[in-house]
Amino acid sequence: MHSQLDHELPGIIRTMLRRMWKVARFDRETIQDLKSDPTATPQAVAVAALAGLSYGLGFSLFLGTTIDSVLLAAGAGIVAGLLIGFAWLSLTFVIGTRLFRGVTSYWGLARPFFFAWSPGLLFLFMSIPTPPIPTWLGGLRVHG
């Protein structure tokens, strides 16, 4: 997978996708590297924004609304994702550093925290229409 990716994407996007994949797989080394790599901050915020975008798009497409509503929901998803993300990050930082006396910087916590949202991109799949009950179950009858 990576060799195909290496030739098609610019370096920064390739790096971000690799980090997303590794963090989603709980790769300890990558998580530790993110904590100490300030160049990953824009990527981390982008991952949080993409997860919000994915949720907004997935939800609006699931409802089957107009293109205007889809675009509005996508924008709202990004804004809501970032607002909620920074609220949770701030709360986690205060609890971790003040209550539990942990030692970290705000952005040192933010980078792995936001990369951990990588599976949130799967929210886009909620727009795939599926029947609430699989059709093969419709033929089953319970006789009593």
Secondary structure, 3 states (H helix, E strand, C coil): CHHHHHHHCCHHHHHHHHHHHHHHCCCHHHHHHHHHCHHHHHHHHHHHHHHHHHHHHHHHHHHCCCHHHHHHHHHHHHHHHHHHHHHHHHHHHHHHHHHCCCCCCHHHHHHHHHHCCHHHHHHHHHHCCCCCCCHHHHCCCCCC
